[in-house]
Structures are given as structure tokens and as C-alpha cells.
Amino acid sequence: MKWKALAAGIAAFIGLSGAASAAPIYGQFNITGSVTVNLSTIDWAPSGGGAGNFSVVEPGTGYFALLPGSPTPPPNSVGTALDLGPAQFNQVEILANPLVGYMSNFNHDIPAIDALYSGLSVDLIDVINPSSPACTAAGLAANGQSCTLGVFQLTRISANSTLIGMEVVVDFVDSNIADSRSRGTGQYSTQYGASAASIFNTIVTNGQSISTSYSANFEAVPEPATLALVGLVLVGGGLLRRRS
């Protein structure tokens, strides 16, 4: 009856995991805003000043479920994000000095929501370098092709439309909750009305910037103990099916 012992072990592990290792910050939220970018800086609107503003929009899940507003926005919650530069871009692995408080000052005009998220901040751990080939002045020949321009990935949508994306690794922290730090990701994107060749010429050849609106999704991902639990349950389930 080895399967009974295995099942008992899984149950015990579930109990321990639920009691000791569940991350208090989990789930997803979305933001929108505007930005000006070139090869060396990301300047969140309004330009200058070292930081810019963003709006949190629905949906939000898990810990972030009420962050966009309650019961339904508008208005949305807003926050501030620190501008980025070479110190964050010129890294191959995890930043030597994470950018603490990269996103902060989450606030809403509903006092209960302000109180709920008063301790929330997001630390920037890494800006992911895309793996696509480097962009050139020739641009992209076919829809769906991608290339890398600094920390941005450009993907051709049509002859005159390009998806620009950037991925970051972040830590979510709530100063009001002990041991709340959770690792996660952020995916920025915008559909820009120009070809990859035009973007290359503007940013690289002419050394200029482009300005655009953007949207981004942030997600606090399961911690290692939770992933291990999922794997153990899947393995156990497979063994049980094989025994039956």
C-alpha cells in the first residue's frame, strides 16, 4: 500500500506549506501610462524630474484585487515609477544594486483602499535583455519577426506597425506585512505606428527618442516551495493513476 503512504506524505506537505510558506502577496495587476524612450533612458511621463506617473486599471487578482479601485473604476488608483537609465540597462544578470522603490505611492481617493495598500512598493531586480537578433536599419521583413533594440524587443505587426516590449523582474513588498516579499515579473508593451526600420533610424541613427503610451502587466509568481508542492502533487497523482 505504498500509494497510501505517498498520499499521506502529500497531505502532510500540503498542510505544512499552507501553514508556513504561503506568500501573502500574489496575483496580478495592470497599469497604463505614457513614456519617452531612447537607448539610454526610460522617462515615464511627465518628462523630467526622475519619476513619472501611471494608472492602475482592472483587472486585479489575489492580493491586488482591490488595487484598481472598488467596486469598479473609474477612478483608478495611481502611482509613481522611477525613471530608468544605463545603471539598470547595462546588466546581464540580476542588478548589483536593485532599484528600491521603483514603483510606489499607490493611492486612490477611497480611504479604505489607500489604507489597504499604504505599505505596497515594488523593487526593480532586473531588466531582462531580449534574446532576439539585434535590430538593423533594414528592419524586419515579415510579420511576426522580432529583433532587439537595447532592452526592447521589436516585433513586426504590419509594414507600419511594431509591437515594442520590455520585461522586468521585480520584488513586491508590503511594509505593513511581515515577510511579505514576493518575486514577480512585469511585461510592458505598446503598439507603435512605425516600422522597425523607422524606429531604428530614429533611436540609433539619429540619436533621438520616441514617445508613446503603454500598458503593462505585473504578476507575483508562486514561491519555490509552492512550485515544489505542485510538482509533488502532480507526481503523486501520476503514480496513483498508474497503480489503479
N, C-alpha and C positions, 0 to 999 in steps of 0.2 A: 504493500500500500504506500509506495513512495510518493505517489501523487498527493496523498493526504498530508504528508509532511511538507511537501512543496507548497501546497495551498496554505497550510498553516503559517509557513515562513513568509509567504507573500502578504498574508493578512497582518502578521506582526509588523512587517516592514511598512505597510500602509499606515498602521497605527502610529508607529514612530515618526514617519515622515510627516503625517498630518499634524502631530503634536509639536515637532521640533524644527521642521525645516521649511514650512510653507512661507513663501515670500509675501510680505504684506503689500508690496507694490507689484502689480501685474496688470496686463491688459493693454489697450491701445487708445491713442487719441490722435486727432488730426489738426493741423494748423494751416493757415494761409497767410500770405503777405506779399511783399514786393522786395526786390533785391537788385543791386548793381554788382556785376562781377567782371573780373579780368583774371589773368594768370596768377596774380599775387594776392588778391584780396576778394573777400566777400563782404559787401557792405549792405546790411539789412536796412531797408527804408524805415524812417527817413535817413537820408545820407548824412555821413559825418557823425561825430560825437562818440564813436566807438561802440555803439549799440543801436539796435532798431527794435521795432515792434512787430508782433504777429497776433493773429486772432485764432482762437481755438474753436473748431467747428465740429458738429456732430459727424459720426457717432463717437462716443467714448465708451469703453468697456472696462470691467473689473474695477480696480482702484480709481480709474479715470472716468467712471461712468457719468459723474455729475460735473466734470470739469468744463464741458462746453456751455453749461447753463441748465437751469431747471425751471419748469419741466421741459420746455423746448425753446431754444433761442430763435430769433434774436431777442435780447442782445447776447453776444458771445463773451466768454472770458477772453482776456488779452494777457500778453506777457511781453518780456523783453529778451532779446538774444544778443550776445556779444558778437561783434564783427570778427571775422577770421582773416588771417594773413599767413605769411610764409612759415611762421613758427608752428602752425597747425598743419600746413600742407606738406612740408619737406620732411616727412616721416614715413618710413617704410613699415614700421610696426607700431605698437602702442606708443602714444605720445610719452616722451620722457617726463613732461610736466603737463598732466591733464588740465584742461581749462575748467576750473571750478566755477560753478555758477554760470555756465554757458547760457542756459535758459532759466529765467527766474521771474519774480514779481508777477506770478499768476494771480489775476484778480478779476472780480466780477462785481456787478452792482447789487448782487444779492448777498447780504451779510453772511447767511449760513454757508454759502459756497465759499466765500472768502475765508471763513474760519476753517472750513474743511481742508483747504489746500494752502493754508498760510505757510506751511513749512516745506512745500514742494520746490525743488530745484533740480536741474539736470546738468551733470558734469560731462564735458566732452572728453572722451577717452581716445578716439582715433577718427581720422578722416580716411576712408578706405580708398586706396589707389585702384582705379578700374584696371581690368586685365585685357581690354580690347587693344588692338594695334593703335599706334599713335595716329592722330589726325594729320592730314596734309592739305595743301592748297587745292588738291584735286577733289577733295570732298568725298562723298560716298556715292557709289554708282547705282545701288539698288535699294529699294525699300527693305527695311529690317536690318540692314548692315549697321555696325557700330564702330566707333573709334574713340580714342581717349584724348582729351584736351585738358592737360593739368589734372585736377581732381575730378573733372567732369567726364561723364560718358555721353557721347552724342549718338543718337540712333535716328536714322532717316525714316520719316513717316511718309513724305512725298518729296517732290522736287523742291518745294519751297516751305517745307515744314520739318522741324527737327525736335525730337524729344531729348531734353537735357536732364541728366540725372546725377545725383550725388548721394553717397551712402556714408553714414557716420555710425560709430559705436559710442554709446553713452551709458552713464550710470544715473538712475533715478534715485533721489534721496528725499526723505521727508524728515525734517529736523524734529518734528513732533512725535515721531515713532522710532523707538529704539531698534537698532539693527535692521533698518528698512532698505538699505542699499540694494538695488536690483540692476543687473546688467541688461542692456537692450540695444536696439538699433533705431536709426532714423533714415527714412528714404525720401529725399527731396526730388521733385520733378517739375518740369514745365514744358509745355508745347510751344516752341518758339517759331515765329513765322519767318524763317530764313533757312537756306540750305547750310549744310555743314561747312561747305567751302566758304560761304559768306561769313559765317561765324568765325572760322579760322582766320580769314583775312582781317576782320575787324579786331580780333583779340591779339593775334600773333603778328601778322604782317604790319598792321597799323598801330599796334600797342594801345588800342582803345578798350573801352568797356561796353558791355551790353546791359540793359535794364529790362526787367521782366517781372511779372507776377509768378508765384509758385505755390505749390501745395506740398505738404509733407505728412507722412505717417510715422508715428513713433510707437514702438512696442516694447514693453518689458517682457522679456522671454523667460521661460522656465529655468530655474537654477539647476545646477548639475545633479543635486540629489533627486529633484523631481524627474529629470530625464532618466536617471538610473532606475527610478521606480517604474516609469513607463516601460522601459526595456525589460525589467524583470517580470512585469505583469504579462507583456506580450510573449516572452519566452515561456512563462508558466502556462499561459493559455494554449500555446502550441503543443507543449508536452502533454497537457491534459487531453487535447483533441487526438493526439497520436495514441494515447492509452485507451481511448474509448472505441 
